[in-house]
Amino acid sequence: MSRRQTPVNISRMNTRLTLVFATILAFVGAADVSSPSSAAAPCRDRLGQPIKCVQPMVLKYCRDTYTKEFARCGGPHVERVPPPGH
């Protein structure tokens, strides 16, 4: 035997669903608000203020540590150096 729900029970259920939905939206909205600020300025100075990120220069050239001549990268006694003129 099934009970028929009265309009009062349906309205109470709608209120609960609305509150649950509003709570979920509040949490999702709070997460969305915090992510763009961290994505916009992931680099910070020593005081914690957001600054523009500086990408490290890619060192494509290598030289021998003994003769200081340019050499192939990956060999023994070879270090990466900035390009000539920098």
Secondary structure by P-SEA (a helix, b strand, c coil): cbbbbcaaaaaaaaaaaaaaaaaaaaaaaaaaaaaaaaaaccccccccccccccccccccbbbbcccccccccccccbbbbccccc
